[in-house]
Amino acid sequence: MLTPHSTKLLALMRRLAALPAVPRAPSTRNVGAAGVALIKRFEGCARLRGDGTVEAYPDPGTGGEPWTIGWGATGRDDFNGARIGPGTRWTQAQCDARLAADLVRYAADVAAVIGPALTTQSQFDAMVSFHYNTGAIRTATLTKKHIAGDYAGAAHEFSRWTRAGGRVLQGLVRRRAAEAELYTSDSG
């Protein structure tokens, strides 16, 4: 028996399937388990409510926009068509579905930008996490250094991205250190 929630989720999935494909550079790269774990570790699924839903929260750097929900989702609320903001609530299944879709998109962005540059899975995962949090893979010096094969220089660049709202946030310091550690690891 379908619940009202599952009926809404099915309707959303049908609407998404009917949308035309957005042209992208083909990507054969996917974020690996270490990258997903790193993103989940730092994004969390904060603001779990007593009714089992997850509530949006303001950006720690600004105290407002962009509002975030689930595993770090910002922008458009795929489930009601509005922007994510105060009062937005999702189920855990909605949070997980958005994360899966976002990981495909961010991995494709990173793959398109780095092109054929030699890249280990660990480096790729670290760059996807970085891009997931900053949206800056196209413009970051980190990317330019990676493409040039300056892996030590690229690893150092993570530490430059620790500010939000004009101030250093310790959560970003820890995340960038974890990304740099993953980037320089031999796993993957």
N, C-alpha and C positions, 0 to 999 in steps of 0.2 A: 504494500500500500504506500502510495506516495504521500509524503508530508507536504505542507505548504512550502517549507524550505526547499525540499528536493525538487518540487515542481518549478520553483523560481530558478533554481540552479540549472535545471534542464533547459528552461526557456532561455536563460543567458547563454548557455553553451550553444544552443541552436542559432542565436543571434550572432555570436562570435564566429561560428562556422560559416555563416552566410556573408560575412564581410569580405570584400576583395582583398587579396594578398597584397601586402606592401612590398614593392621590389626592394631587395637587399642583395648585397654580395653574398654568394653562397658560403655557408660555414659548415665545415665538417668537424669543427671543434665544439666540444661540450665542456662545461665546467665539471670538474671531478668531485669526488666525495670530500676531499680536503677543502676545496673551495666552498662547497655548500656548507660544510660544518663551520668554516670560519665566518661566513656571512650570517648563518643562524646564531652563532655565538655572540656576535656583536649587534645584530638587529633585534634579537629576542622576539618574543611575541608578547610585548608588554601590555599592561593595562587589561589583564584578564578580569572580567566581571564575574560576579557571583552566579549569573545566569549562564555562564559558559561562553559568552561572546567576548570578543576583543574590541576594545574601544580606542579610537584615535587619540593621539597625544600631540602637543605642540613641539616644534623643533627645539631641541635643547639650546641651540645657539641663539635663536631669536625669540623664543617664548611664544611663537605664533607660527606663521607660514614658514616652510611647508609643513602641514599636518601630516603625521605618519601613522600607519596602522599595520598590524600584522608583522611580517618579516621585512619591515622597512619600506612598505609601499607608500608612495606619495602621488600627488597629481589627481588623476581621474579615478573615481570610484566605479570600478567595472560592474558593480552589482546594482547600482541605482542611477548611474549616469551623471551624478553630480561630482563636484570636487570633494576630495577627502578633507574633512574639517571637523570642528567640534561636533560631537554627537554621532559621528560615523561609527557604526558597529558592524563587525563581521563575525561569522562563525570561524572556527578553526579550519574547516574545510575550505572556506573562501580564502583565508589567509594562505593556506598551502597551495591552492590553485593559482593565486596571483604570483606567489613566489616562483612556481614552476614556469609560468609564462614569462615573468621578468628575467629569469635565468637564461632562457633561450634567447631573448632579445639582447641582453647584455653580453652574452657569449658571442653572438653574431656581430655585435658592434666591435668587440675587441678583436675578433678574428679578421674582420674587414680592415681595421686600422693597421694591425701588425703585418697583414699580408703573409708573404712567405718567410718572414724572419724566423730564424731558428728559435724555437720556444719549447721549453719543457712543459709538461702538464702542470707542475707546481708554479712555474712562472705565469702560465696562462690563468690558473686559478687565482693567483694573487692579483693579477691585473683585472680580472672580472670582479673580484671583491672591491677593489679600488674604484672601478668604474661604477659599480652598483651603488656605492656610497657617495661618489663625487660627481659622476656624469662627465668627467673631464678626460676621458681616454684619448680623445682626438687632439687635445691641445696641450696635454701635460708633457713636460720635459722628460719625465719618466719614460713615456712611450718613445720619444725620439731617441733616447739613449738605448733603450732595449732594441729597437730596430737597427741601430748602428752597432750592436753587439757589445756595448759598454754595460755589461750586466751589473758590475759593482756600482757604477754611477747610477744606473736605474734603481737599484736597491736602495741607495741613499736618498733618492728623490721621494720615496714614500714619506719620510719624516718631515717633509716640507708641507704636508697637507693635514695639519692638526688644528686648524682654526675654523671656528664657526661663529658668526655674529661678531667678528673682530677680536675674538679671544681664543686662547688655546684651551681645548677641552681634553681632559685626561682620558676620556673614552676614545677620542680620536688618536691620541698619542699611543694608547694601547693597541688600537686596531691597526694603525700604520706599522707599528713594530711587529705585530703578528703577520701582517701582509709581507713585510720585508723578509721576515724569517721564512715564511712559506716560499717566497720568490727565490730565495737562495738555498733552499733545501734540495736534497738529491732525490726526494720522493717524487714519483710520477714520471 
